[in-house]
Amino acid sequence: MAEGYTRVKIKIKPHADLSFLQKVREEFPDLLLMADANSAYTTEQIPLLKQIDQLNLAMIEQPFSVRDFVNHARLQKQIHTPICLDENIRSLEDAIQAYELQSAKAINLKIARVGGLTEAILIAQFCEQVGMLVWCGGMLEAGIGRAFNIALAARSEFHFPGDISATKRYFKHDIIKKDFELNNGEIEVPQGLGIGVELDQKNLQRFTIEERDIVLD
């Protein structure tokens, strides 16, 4: 928070969940806080998830398995906190299924997982059309991947802070010339050609493990 992040996501799993979230909520009562379960729970833990529901979270991400739309829908009917699906969403069809079954009220959209920008934009447009919250997820992308995430997250369909951090949070040296920096909770969208970033050839060579020549007939 001191660095300017306006939303915090805490990873949870059985026996490392409710008490963790309670402590953070007690310390930061107004923080935009969410919990990410990474499919760590089963329906047996629904009573626990109902307790977590009382903590005024922005959402609970992926409590059940990656192909389970039905039990996510059952849980969503029993709690007020929005469920967010992450690993379940690999295509527009998955997003439509989640909406039709009411499995979730939000989607964590990752470009790579859905196969690229074309599918990602279709999903974002669908979410806006039906009123589902969509936000841009991220992993440990270097500068190029991060630039794509920022470009997606800057579209009008997105209204929730994504998993996009400043470069220095994960990397001391990146493969692009200008690091992404956080200013008052925001990252500036690159304005250069293409995706807006320029490769740092020196660092690229520094981190290169192997080079191959590919001959195309």
Secondary structure, 3 states (H helix, E strand, C coil): CCCCCCEEEEECECCECHHHHHHHHHHCCCCEEEEECCCCCCHHHHHHHHHHHHHCCCCEECCCCCCCCHHHHHHHHHCCCCEEECCCCCCHHHHHHHHHHCCCCEEEECCCCCCCHHHHHHHHHHHHHHCCEEEECCCCCCHHHHHHHHHHHCCCCCCCCCCCCCHHHCCCCCCECCCCCCECCECCCCCCCCCCCCECHHHHHHHCCCCCCCCCC
